[in-house]
């Protein structure tokens, strides 16, 4: 499986390099390790994150694409679907199959058809519209629901700071 995942990741990296997708950039963290990518997500226009630059690390398992990668922001970010330590929690990054808690349908979870591009497009979409029904960051979800003005101010400050740190 390792050889197949290496070839697939190399192909996806080559494709993203040749045809960049608006909203993010991706490259290897270390040229000798195809399983760890450095990601830069630009805060989407018309969202609270607009103008921000958010770094993340995407780590692929040896059995990719059968199992999903992990995505963890290394830049400070405040969002209901991002754990306080930066790890992103969205359905397509959850292992395939039935959800033992019954929250997600199997077709919402990881599938080998996903690529780095589809994952990152989903993350950008997540920034635009949080899912507060199953939050990874309970404090952010509560603030988003109950005190939106305060949430907005905090997120915009973080986005500004991320741009200054570039």
N, CA, C and O of each residue as an XYZ file, in Angstrom:
664
protein
N       0.828     -1.204      0.000
C       0.000      0.000      0.000
C       0.866      1.258      0.000
O       0.503      2.257     -0.622
N       2.001      1.221      0.689
C       2.849      2.406      0.807
C       3.277      2.947     -0.551
O       3.258      4.158     -0.772
N       3.662      2.057     -1.461
C       4.090      2.504     -2.788
C       2.938      3.186     -3.528
O       3.137      4.214     -4.174
N       1.726      2.611     -3.433
C       0.567      3.206     -4.092
C       0.256      4.583     -3.503
O      -0.027      5.527     -4.240
N       0.309      4.693     -2.183
C      -0.003      5.985     -1.567
C       1.060      7.023     -1.923
O       0.738      8.193     -2.129
N       2.307      6.607     -1.996
C       3.386      7.517     -2.392
C       3.150      8.052     -3.799
O       3.266      9.252     -4.047
N       2.816      7.142     -4.722
C       2.566      7.557     -6.108
C       1.351      8.480     -6.207
O       1.381      9.477     -6.929
N       0.287      8.147     -5.482
C      -0.927      8.963     -5.511
C      -0.659     10.362     -4.941
O      -1.092     11.359     -5.518
N       0.042     10.436     -3.828
C       0.347     11.743     -3.228
C       1.252     12.565     -4.143
O       1.062     13.774     -4.279
N       2.233     11.919     -4.768
C       3.118     12.630     -5.703
C       2.308     13.182     -6.872
O       2.545     14.301     -7.325
N       1.356     12.397     -7.355
C       0.503     12.833     -8.461
C      -0.358     14.031     -8.042
O      -0.486     14.997     -8.794
N      -0.943     13.967     -6.851
C      -1.788     15.073     -6.372
C      -0.961     16.342     -6.158
O      -1.418     17.442     -6.470
N       0.247     16.190     -5.628
C       1.123     17.348     -5.430
C       1.492     17.977     -6.767
O       1.456     19.198     -6.915
N       1.844     17.148     -7.731
C       2.207     17.637     -9.065
C       1.034     18.400     -9.691
O       1.217     19.470    -10.271
N      -0.166     17.836     -9.565
C      -1.367     18.463    -10.124
C      -1.641     19.823     -9.468
O      -1.971     20.789    -10.155
N      -1.506     19.894     -8.151
C      -1.742     21.171     -7.447
C      -0.668     22.205     -7.781
O      -0.938     23.406     -7.804
N       0.543     21.732     -8.038
C       1.631     22.643     -8.408
C       1.401     23.189     -9.813
O       1.619     24.371    -10.080
N       0.959     22.309    -10.701
C       0.715     22.689    -12.092
C      -0.543     23.546    -12.236
O      -0.566     24.498    -13.016
N      -1.582     23.204    -11.481
C      -2.868     23.906    -11.549
C      -3.313     24.320    -10.146
O      -4.165     23.667     -9.544
N      -2.736     25.401     -9.629
C      -3.085     25.831     -8.270
C      -4.583     26.158     -8.144
O      -5.222     26.603     -9.098
N      -5.109     25.928     -6.964
C      -6.511     26.186     -6.674
C      -6.594     27.438     -5.812
O      -5.840     27.593     -4.851
N      -7.509     28.322     -6.160
C      -7.661     29.565     -5.404
C      -8.058     29.265     -3.961
O      -8.909     28.414     -3.702
N      -7.432     29.971     -3.036
C      -7.811     29.851     -1.634
C      -6.814     29.115     -0.765
O      -6.856     29.229      0.460
N      -5.913     28.355     -1.385
C      -4.907     27.649     -0.589
C      -3.686     27.321     -1.437
O      -3.731     27.337     -2.667
N      -2.612     27.030     -0.752
C      -1.430     26.484     -1.419
C      -0.967     25.289     -0.597
O      -1.226     25.200      0.603
N      -0.280     24.380     -1.264
C       0.161     23.156     -0.600
C       1.516     22.748     -1.138
O       1.800     22.907     -2.325
N       2.341     22.226     -0.266
C       3.651     21.724     -0.649
C       4.174     20.819      0.450
O       3.590     20.731      1.530
N       5.260     20.160      0.169
C       5.837     19.254      1.166
C       6.509     20.041      2.280
O       7.167     21.052      2.031
N       6.340     19.579      3.485
C       7.019     20.173      4.636
C       8.514     19.875      4.545
O       9.355     20.714      4.869
N       8.821     18.646      4.092
C      10.199     18.192      3.919
C      10.230     17.400      2.614
O       9.464     16.451      2.443
N      11.101     17.783      1.706
C      11.149     17.145      0.387
C      11.337     15.628      0.442
O      11.061     14.936     -0.538
N      11.801     15.110      1.570
C      12.035     13.670      1.704
C      10.861     12.921      2.331
O      10.955     11.721      2.592
N       9.746     13.635      2.573
C       8.603     12.990      3.216
C       7.305     13.391      2.515
O       6.767     14.470      2.765
N       6.813     12.529      1.648
C       5.591     12.794      0.876
C       4.347     12.741      1.771
O       3.270     13.164      1.351
N       4.481     12.228      2.994
C       3.330     12.055      3.883
C       3.039     13.257      4.789
O       2.102     13.212      5.587
N       3.814     14.306      4.675
C       3.570     15.485      5.507
C       3.641     16.743      4.640
O       4.684     17.077      4.078
N       2.498     17.428      4.552
C       2.385     18.603      3.697
C       2.161     19.855      4.526
O       1.505     19.838      5.568
N       2.727     20.934      4.024
C       2.467     22.244      4.622
C       1.380     22.908      3.781
O       1.470     22.969      2.555
N       0.370     23.395      4.457
C      -0.781     23.997      3.796
C      -0.895     25.453      4.234
O      -0.646     25.785      5.392
N      -1.271     26.307      3.302
C      -1.581     27.701      3.632
C      -2.988     27.974      3.110
O      -3.244     27.892      1.908
N      -3.885     28.295      4.017
C      -5.258     28.623      3.627
C      -5.441     30.122      3.776
O      -5.189     30.695      4.836
N      -5.884     30.747      2.694
C      -6.173     32.172      2.734
C      -7.619     32.328      3.211
O      -8.526     31.669      2.702
N      -7.818     33.206      4.191
C      -9.163     33.420      4.712
C     -10.121     33.762      3.573
O      -9.876     34.713      2.831
N     -11.202     33.007      3.424
C     -12.121     33.219      2.302
C     -12.777     34.598      2.326
O     -13.114     35.133      3.383
N     -12.946     35.150      1.134
C     -13.604     36.444      0.980
C     -15.005     36.392      1.569
O     -15.672     35.358      1.534
N     -15.438     37.521      2.108
C     -16.785     37.655      2.673
C     -17.030     36.722      3.854
O     -18.169     36.335      4.115
N     -15.963     36.360      4.568
C     -16.108     35.611      5.815
C     -15.358     36.376      6.898
O     -14.637     37.331      6.607
N     -15.529     35.956      8.133
C     -14.807     36.589      9.239
C     -13.302     36.364      9.128
O     -12.515     37.101      9.722
N     -12.905     35.349      8.370
C     -11.487     34.984      8.243
C     -10.798     35.704      7.082
O      -9.600     35.523      6.862
N     -11.548     36.514      6.342
C     -11.005     37.209      5.175
C      -9.756     38.002      5.558
O      -9.723     38.687      6.580
N      -8.733     37.892      4.715
C      -7.485     38.615      4.944
C      -6.490     37.838      5.781
O      -5.327     38.227      5.889
N      -6.940     36.737      6.378
C      -6.041     35.943      7.208
C      -5.276     34.918      6.396
O      -5.685     34.530      5.301
N      -4.148     34.485      6.959
C      -3.316     33.435      6.358
C      -3.098     32.381      7.427
O      -2.449     32.626      8.443
N      -3.649     31.213      7.183
C      -3.660     30.175      8.202
C      -2.846     28.972      7.749
O      -3.196     28.281      6.792
N      -1.752     28.743      8.463
C      -0.871     27.610      8.160
C      -1.416     26.346      8.825
O      -2.014     26.388      9.900
N      -1.187     25.230      8.148
C      -1.603     23.938      8.699
C      -0.657     22.856      8.196
O       0.065     23.036      7.215
N      -0.683     21.738      8.891
C       0.074     20.558      8.479
C      -0.945     19.464      8.183
O      -1.829     19.182      8.992
N      -0.807     18.851      7.007
C      -1.650     17.714      6.651
C      -0.758     16.479      6.680
O       0.244     16.400      5.968
N      -1.140     15.520      7.515
C      -0.361     14.303      7.691
C      -1.163     13.120      7.161
O      -2.284     12.863      7.598
N      -0.573     12.416      6.223
C      -1.238     11.286      5.571
C      -0.785      9.975      6.198
O       0.391      9.806      6.521
N      -1.732      9.037      6.372
C      -1.337      7.716      6.869
C      -0.714      6.892      5.742
O      -0.902      7.190      4.563
N       0.019      5.867      6.117
C       0.653      4.991      5.115
C      -0.383      4.311      4.225
O      -0.080      3.951      3.087
N      -1.623      4.130      4.742
C      -2.652      3.450      3.953
C      -3.601      4.433      3.248
O      -4.729      4.077      2.906
N      -3.130      5.678      3.034
C      -3.882      6.631      2.226
C      -3.964      6.055      0.815
O      -2.952      5.535      0.347
N      -5.049      6.105      0.125
C      -6.294      6.836      0.367
C      -7.388      6.024      1.070
O      -8.531      6.473      1.147
N      -7.051      4.837      1.583
C      -8.080      4.062      2.274
C      -8.508      4.747      3.573
O      -9.666      4.659      3.980
N      -7.566      5.423      4.213
C      -7.849      6.161      5.448
C      -7.515      7.641      5.237
O      -6.652      7.978      4.426
N      -8.205      8.522      5.974
C      -8.035      9.959      5.755
C      -6.770     10.528      6.401
O      -6.231      9.957      7.349
N      -6.312     11.658      5.873
C      -5.219     12.366      6.538
C      -5.760     13.129      7.750
O      -6.970     13.207      7.963
N      -4.855     13.679      8.521
C      -5.216     14.598      9.606
C      -4.771     15.985      9.173
O      -3.740     16.141      8.519
N      -5.551     16.985      9.541
C      -5.212     18.369      9.227
C      -5.213     19.151     10.523
O      -6.195     19.148     11.265
N      -4.101     19.822     10.789
C      -3.965     20.564     12.038
C      -3.411     21.953     11.739
O      -2.332     22.096     11.164
N      -4.168     22.976     12.141
C      -3.689     24.346     11.981
C      -2.527     24.577     12.930
O      -2.568     24.168     14.091
N      -1.492     25.233     12.428
C      -0.372     25.632     13.282
C      -0.463     27.121     13.585
O       0.204     27.620     14.491
N      -1.283     27.820     12.830
C      -1.596     29.226     13.096
C      -2.784     29.232     14.044
O      -3.670     28.383     13.937
N      -2.807     30.166     14.954
C      -3.928     30.314     15.870
C      -5.217     30.502     15.060
O      -5.260     31.310     14.133
N      -6.256     29.756     15.414
C      -7.546     29.884     14.735
C      -8.632     29.578     15.762
O      -8.448     28.749     16.653
N      -9.750     30.254     15.622
C     -10.872     30.086     16.552
C     -12.094     29.750     15.719
O     -12.586     30.583     14.959
N     -12.588     28.510     15.866
C     -13.685     28.042     15.024
C     -14.360     26.858     15.715
O     -13.678     26.036     16.328
N     -15.684     26.758     15.625
C     -16.379     25.645     16.266
C     -15.920     24.255     15.820
O     -16.038     23.301     16.589
N     -15.403     24.119     14.601
C     -15.013     22.806     14.090
C     -13.511     22.568     14.093
O     -13.005     21.696     13.386
N     -12.804     23.358     14.900
C     -11.359     23.183     15.055
C     -11.078     23.077     16.558
O     -11.374     23.991     17.329
N     -10.499     21.941     16.950
C     -10.155     21.753     18.358
C      -9.202     22.864     18.807
O      -8.488     23.435     17.983
N      -9.187     23.170     20.096
C      -8.266     24.210     20.593
C      -6.799     23.962     20.219
O      -6.020     24.910     20.121
N      -6.413     22.678     20.006
C      -5.020     22.404     19.615
C      -4.781     22.580     18.115
O      -3.663     22.383     17.639
N      -5.845     22.958     17.356
C      -5.693     23.221     15.924
C      -6.177     22.114     15.011
O      -6.276     22.323     13.802
N      -6.485     20.930     15.553
C      -6.923     19.830     14.691
C      -8.325     20.088     14.151
O      -9.243     20.445     14.889
N      -8.462     19.895     12.835
C      -9.736     20.126     12.151
C     -10.634     18.905     12.329
O     -10.190     17.763     12.219
N     -11.905     19.178     12.607
C     -12.891     18.116     12.790
C     -14.030     18.326     11.804
O     -14.976     19.066     12.074
N     -13.923     17.660     10.651
C     -15.028     17.671      9.686
C     -15.264     16.233      9.243
O     -14.361     15.397      9.290
N     -16.481     15.964      8.817
C     -16.899     14.596      8.503
C     -15.979     13.891      7.518
O     -15.647     12.722      7.718
N     -15.561     14.578      6.457
C     -14.780     13.863      5.439
C     -13.393     13.444      5.933
O     -12.705     12.678      5.259
N     -12.980     13.937      7.095
C     -11.703     13.506      7.665
C     -11.890     12.427      8.729
O     -10.926     12.022      9.380
N     -13.127     11.961      8.907
C     -13.392     10.875      9.853
C     -13.293      9.545      9.126
O     -13.677      9.453      7.960
N     -12.785      8.512      9.789
C     -12.609      7.211      9.129
C     -13.880      6.734      8.427
O     -14.991      7.054      8.850
N     -13.706      5.968      7.355
C     -14.880      5.509      6.600
C     -15.754      4.562      7.421
O     -15.321      3.990      8.421
N     -16.991      4.418      6.968
C     -17.905      3.488      7.618
C     -18.924      4.203      8.483
O     -19.046      5.427      8.458
N     -19.636      3.421      9.233
C     -20.688      3.964     10.094
C     -20.087      4.699     11.281
O     -19.047      4.301     11.807
N     -20.747      5.774     11.698
C     -20.356      6.541     12.876
C     -20.910      5.840     14.109
O     -22.119      5.643     14.228
N     -20.025      5.464     15.024
C     -20.489      4.716     16.208
C     -21.433      5.529     17.086
O     -22.164      4.971     17.905
N     -21.416      6.874     16.911
C     -22.313      7.728     17.701
C     -23.607      8.037     16.953
O     -24.521      8.647     17.508
N     -23.681      7.612     15.693
C     -24.890      7.811     14.913
C     -25.115      9.239     14.431
O     -26.205      9.575     13.970
N     -24.083     10.082     14.536
C     -24.248     11.480     14.130
C     -24.103     11.651     12.614
O     -24.857     12.397     11.989
N     -23.130     10.954     12.039
C     -22.843     11.129     10.613
C     -23.287      9.906      9.816
O     -23.240      8.776     10.304
N     -23.713     10.152      8.600
C     -23.990      9.072      7.660
C     -22.652      8.575      7.111
O     -21.686      9.335      7.036
N     -22.600      7.308      6.732
C     -21.364      6.754      6.171
C     -20.919      7.526      4.934
O     -19.719      7.683      4.704
N     -21.881      8.016      4.126
C     -21.520      8.743      2.898
C     -20.991     10.149      3.155
O     -20.541     10.812      2.220
N     -21.035     10.620      4.402
C     -20.479     11.939      4.745
C     -19.032     11.821      5.210
O     -18.310     12.815      5.284
N     -18.622     10.612      5.518
C     -17.300     10.377      6.085
C     -16.266     10.151      4.975
O     -16.588     10.259      3.791
N     -15.047      9.842      5.354
C     -13.955      9.669      4.414
C     -14.284      8.648      3.328
O     -14.895      7.608      3.577
N     -13.862      8.983      2.138
C     -13.947      8.078      0.999
C     -12.656      8.242      0.206
O     -12.143      9.355      0.091
N     -12.126      7.159     -0.339
C     -10.879      7.248     -1.113
C     -10.954      8.159     -2.336
O      -9.920      8.466     -2.928
N     -12.142      8.594     -2.726
C     -12.230      9.504     -3.870
C     -11.774     10.916     -3.507
O     -11.485     11.717     -4.395
N     -11.705     11.231     -2.201
C     -11.267     12.568     -1.805
C      -9.793     12.769     -2.114
O      -8.988     11.838     -2.073
N      -9.471     14.008     -2.420
C      -8.084     14.391     -2.710
C      -7.717     15.544     -1.786
O      -8.564     16.049     -1.048
N      -6.473     15.952     -1.826
C      -6.052     17.120     -1.057
C      -6.937     18.316     -1.432
O      -7.362     19.081     -0.566
N      -7.203     18.463     -2.710
C      -8.034     19.582     -3.166
C      -9.435     19.524     -2.562
O      -9.917     20.529     -2.040
N     -10.098     18.369     -2.622
C     -11.469     18.308     -2.097
C     -11.493     18.507     -0.588
O     -12.440     19.086     -0.056
N     -10.470     18.040      0.104
C     -10.393     18.242      1.557
C     -10.280     19.732      1.858
O     -11.016     20.257      2.693
N      -9.361     20.411      1.181
C      -9.124     21.822      1.481
C     -10.290     22.701      1.052
O     -10.584     23.696      1.713
N     -10.951     22.355     -0.030
C     -12.156     23.088     -0.427
C     -13.220     22.917      0.662
O     -13.946     23.863      0.966
N     -13.319     21.735      1.245
C     -14.264     21.509      2.349
C     -13.894     22.317      3.587
O     -14.771     22.847      4.270
N     -12.613     22.412      3.875
C     -12.165     23.204      5.035
C     -12.478     24.680      4.811
O     -12.927     25.366      5.730
N     -12.245     25.167      3.603
C     -12.566     26.569      3.290
C     -14.070     26.800      3.443
O     -14.491     27.833      3.964
N     -14.865     25.855      2.999
C     -16.314     25.936      3.164
C     -16.686     25.930      4.651
O     -17.581     26.661      5.074
N     -16.003     25.111      5.429
C     -16.238     25.043      6.872
C     -15.986     26.402      7.531
O     -16.710     26.801      8.444
N     -14.952     27.108      7.060
C     -14.672     28.432      7.633
C     -15.840     29.377      7.388
O     -16.156     30.222      8.226
N     -16.479     29.224      6.229
C     -17.613     30.084      5.871
C     -18.866     29.747      6.668
O     -19.632     30.640      7.031
N     -19.075     28.476      6.938
C     -20.309     28.087      7.630
C     -20.042     26.957      8.621
O     -20.085     25.780      8.261
N     -19.768     27.324      9.864
C     -19.482     26.329     10.905
C     -20.664     25.408     11.163
O     -21.820     25.787     10.973
N     -20.355     24.201     11.596
C     -21.374     23.261     12.060
C     -21.300     23.279     13.581
O     -20.401     22.683     14.175
N     -22.250     23.963     14.206
C     -22.209     24.095     15.665
C     -22.975     22.985     16.372
O     -23.084     22.994     17.598
N     -23.509     22.026     15.612
C     -24.257     20.935     16.234
C     -23.343     19.841     16.775
O     -23.736     19.078     17.657
N     -22.137     19.769     16.253
C     -21.172     18.771     16.696
C     -19.804     19.450     16.806
O     -18.883     19.127     16.055
N     -19.679     20.393     17.746
C     -18.454     21.196     17.785
C     -17.237     20.467     18.347
O     -17.346     19.621     19.235
N     -16.090     20.820     17.807
C     -14.812     20.366     18.339
C     -14.358     21.351     19.415
O     -13.719     20.971     20.397
N     -14.700     22.621     19.210
C     -14.373     23.672     20.168
C     -15.703     24.189     20.736
O     -16.360     25.043     20.142
N     -16.072     23.657     21.880
C     -17.374     23.975     22.483
C     -17.474     25.454     22.818
O     -18.529     26.060     22.629
N     -16.395     26.042     23.312
C     -16.400     27.468     23.648
C     -16.686     28.324     22.403
O     -17.498     29.248     22.453
N     -16.018     28.011     21.298
C     -16.227     28.777     20.062
C     -17.653     28.598     19.556
O     -18.271     29.564     19.108
N     -18.188     27.377     19.620
C     -19.557     27.122     19.153
C     -20.560     27.888     20.003
O     -21.508     28.472     19.478
N     -20.352     27.884     21.310
C     -21.262     28.587     22.221
C     -21.213     30.088     21.956
O     -22.249     30.752     21.916
N     -20.004     30.618     21.776
C     -19.868     32.049     21.502
C     -20.472     32.404     20.145
O     -21.111     33.447     20.007
N     -20.275     31.548     19.148
C     -20.838     31.773     17.808
C     -22.362     31.856     17.887
O     -22.978     32.703     17.240
N     -22.966     30.970     18.686
C     -24.430     30.946     18.840
C     -24.959     32.074     19.722
O     -25.923     32.751     19.365
N     -24.319     32.270     20.882
C     -24.891     33.136     21.920
C     -24.375     34.566     21.937
O     -25.038     35.466     22.452
N     -23.188     34.773     21.373
C     -22.592     36.110     21.427
C     -21.811     36.353     20.135
O     -20.590     36.510     20.150
N     -22.545     36.381     19.018
C     -21.923     36.449     17.703
C     -21.000     37.660     17.555
O     -19.933     37.547     16.952
N     -21.395     38.816     18.095
C     -20.554     40.023     17.972
C     -19.189     39.793     18.615
O     -18.166     40.198     18.063
N     -19.172     39.156     19.758
C     -17.919     38.862     20.448
C     -17.096     37.840     19.651
O     -15.881     37.985     19.517
N     -17.761     36.818     19.129
C     -17.103     35.799     18.306
C     -16.473     36.462     17.081
O     -15.312     36.212     16.758
N     -17.241     37.298     16.414
C     -16.779     37.989     15.203
C     -15.532     38.820     15.490
O     -14.566     38.789     14.728
N     -15.562     39.546     16.571
C     -14.432     40.403     16.949
C     -13.169     39.561     17.195
O     -12.079     39.915     16.744
N     -13.333     38.451     17.912
C     -12.206     37.575     18.231
C     -11.610     36.976     16.944
O     -10.392     36.974     16.765
N     -12.469     36.472     16.059
C     -12.002     35.839     14.822
C     -11.303     36.861     13.924
O     -10.253     36.566     13.353
N     -11.870     38.045     13.797
C     -11.254     39.071     12.946
C      -9.903     39.511     13.503
O      -8.985     39.800     12.735
N      -9.772     39.566     14.822
C      -8.488     39.914     15.440
C      -7.456     38.829     15.129
O      -6.306     39.135     14.812
N      -7.868     37.563     15.220
C      -6.965     36.448     14.914
C      -6.560     36.478     13.434
O      -5.397     36.242     13.104
N      -7.511     36.766     12.550
C      -7.209     36.845     11.110
C      -6.210     37.966     10.832
O      -5.272     37.785     10.056
N      -6.408     39.118     11.461
C      -5.468     40.240     11.286
C      -4.075     39.856     11.772
O      -3.078     40.119     11.101
N      -4.020     39.239     12.932
C      -2.737     38.845     13.506
C      -2.027     37.826     12.603
O      -0.804     37.864     12.465
N      -2.795     36.918     11.991
C      -2.188     35.905     11.115
C      -1.561     36.568      9.885
O      -0.527     36.119      9.391
N      -2.190     37.631      9.399
C      -1.642     38.349      8.241
C      -0.381     39.119      8.623
O       0.563     39.213      7.839
N      -0.377     39.665      9.831
C       0.817     40.403     10.301
C       1.997     39.487     10.520
O       3.145     39.899     10.352
N       1.731     38.246     10.895
C       2.796     37.277     11.187
C       3.423     36.665      9.937
O       4.386     35.904     10.033
N       2.882     36.993      8.773
C       3.385     36.414      7.523
C       4.791     36.847      7.236
O       5.364     36.450      6.221
